[in-house]
Each structure stands twice: as C-alpha cells, then as structure tokens.
Amino acid sequence: QVQLVESGGGLVQAGGPLRLSCVASGSTLSINRSGWYRRAPGKQRELVATITSGASTTYADSVKGRFTISSDYGKNKVYLRMNSLKPEDTAVYYCNAVTGWGAGSQTYWGQGTQVTVSS
C-alpha cells in the first residue's frame, strides 16, 4: 500500500508560478512510476506529467515547456513546477504512483490539491 499526500495548490495570477509537492508513505520502494494528473471542472481527469524511477519523463502537450516534473525518491517526494500558468490550468491536481508491472501493477492516488489561475 502507498499513501500519497499533495500540497502546494492555491490561487495564482496568470503568468505566475506554483510548485506542487507529493509525499509518499508506505511501500514506497515498490514505486516505479509517479505522475501528476488534473481534473478541470466539467472535464475528465487528464495526464499532466509522469516520471519513472529511472527519471524518464513525459508531459502532456498542453504543458510542455511550462511544467517540470521531478522526484526525490530518497525523500519519497515528487514535485510539479508550474510556470507561465494559464487560466485553463485551473483544476484539481492529483498525485499518482504505480507499483509493480503489467497485470500485477497497482495505482494509487492522492486526495488532490486545487490550483486556481486567475486572469
């Protein structure tokens, strides 16, 4: 079992930065991939960025060049640095962790942190 807790959300003006943090506890050594997802009002949850235990990263096209995902597995933390925020980035942001591989994999979610970008 892995427990995830996000922090760092809030209200920010368009163009401003914000950094989200996610701390994991429990069976953290089994995490092979972490990520950030978001759900905007009236929309489905979507991928924002992922990072593997080997530090390979992926990003949604909408955030490439503006957001940076990083991890400090020694501290069981994953971060999302968000720059040049836009009103359309407003959403609840969720931390995600995946353990295991293939059919044996399990996915865990945090409770979410609200990010609101004002125009």
Secondary structure, 3 states (H helix, E strand, C coil): CEEEEEECCEEEECCCCEEEEEEEEECHHHEEEEEEEEECCCCCCEEEEEEECCCCEEECCCCCCCEEEEEEHHHCEEEEEECCCCHHHCEEEEEEEEECCHHHCEEEECCCEEEEEEC
